[in-house]
Amino acid sequence: MAFPTPLALLLPFAFAVSDAVPRYNIEPTCKGGLDSPGLNERYSRCISEEQAALKKLEANWSGYPAADRTVCGRTSSMGSGSYVELLTCLEMDADARRMKFK
């Protein structure tokens, strides 16, 4: 009886990550450990930008290539995670792909 290779066992997990928009705790990203004047305004703006990016990601998630979703999801989750970083990564990949074909 042949046993599956380790890679074959992990293959389903390689793509499962990109099926839905990842969930991040954006508070640490927006607080950034700063304690200075204007922090509340910067924090509120950051939260608004993160929420707007999440809405755009949720609306367009299935339109991004699965490979881009996986790679950008891993990249943007370093640290505490950022929807703005995830969206930026996906948009840059799309722009690069369009430029490649011109």
C-alpha positions in Angstrom: 0.0 0.0 0.0 1.4 3.4 -1.0 1.4 6.2 1.5 0.8 9.8 0.3 3.8 12.1 0.3 4.0 14.8 2.9 3.4 17.4 0.2 0.3 15.7 -1.0 -1.1 15.8 2.6 -0.5 19.5 2.9 -1.7 20.5 -0.5 -5.4 21.1 0.5 -4.2 23.5 3.2 -2.1 25.5 0.8 -5.2 26.8 -0.9 -7.7 26.9 1.9 -6.1 30.0 3.3 -7.1 32.1 0.3 -10.8 31.0 0.2 -11.9 33.9 2.4 -10.6 37.3 3.4 -8.3 36.7 6.4 -9.4 38.2 9.7 -7.0 40.5 11.5 -7.0 42.3 14.8 -6.3 45.8 13.5 -6.1 47.6 16.8 -2.4 46.8 17.4 -1.7 47.9 13.9 -3.4 51.2 14.3 -2.1 51.9 17.8 1.4 51.1 16.8 2.6 51.4 20.4 2.6 55.2 20.1 1.6 57.5 22.9 1.8 61.1 21.6 -0.4 64.1 20.8 -2.7 63.3 17.9 -2.8 59.6 18.6 -6.6 59.5 18.8 -7.0 61.2 15.4 -4.4 58.9 13.8 -5.9 55.8 15.4 -9.4 56.7 14.2 -8.2 57.4 10.7 -6.3 54.1 10.7 -9.3 52.2 11.8 -11.4 53.8 9.1 -8.8 53.0 6.4 -8.6 49.4 7.6 -12.4 49.0 7.6 -12.7 50.5 4.1 -10.0 48.2 2.8 -11.7 45.2 4.4 -15.0 46.1 2.7 -13.2 46.4 -0.7 -11.5 43.1 -0.1 -14.8 41.4 0.8 -16.5 42.7 -2.3 -13.7 41.7 -4.7 -11.9 38.8 -3.0 -12.9 36.1 -5.5 -11.7 38.2 -8.4 -8.1 38.1 -7.2 -6.0 35.1 -8.4 -5.8 32.5 -5.7 -2.0 32.5 -5.7 -2.0 36.3 -5.1 -4.5 35.9 -2.3 -2.3 33.3 -0.6 1.0 35.2 -1.0 -0.4 38.6 -0.1 -2.4 37.1 2.8 0.9 35.7 4.2 2.7 38.9 3.7 0.1 41.1 5.2 -0.3 38.9 8.3 3.2 39.5 9.4 3.0 41.4 12.7 -0.6 42.0 13.7 -2.0 42.1 10.1 -3.4 44.9 7.9 -6.2 45.0 5.4 -4.6 48.0 3.8 -1.4 46.1 3.3 -3.3 43.1 1.9 -5.3 45.3 -0.5 -2.1 47.1 -1.6 -0.3 43.9 -2.3 -3.2 42.5 -4.4 -3.5 45.7 -6.3 0.2 45.9 -7.0 0.2 42.3 -8.2 -2.7 43.1 -10.6 -1.0 46.3 -11.8 2.2 44.3 -12.5 0.3 41.7 -14.4 -1.3 44.3 -16.6 2.0 46.0 -17.3 3.5 42.7 -18.2 1.0 42.3 -21.0 1.3 45.7 -22.5 
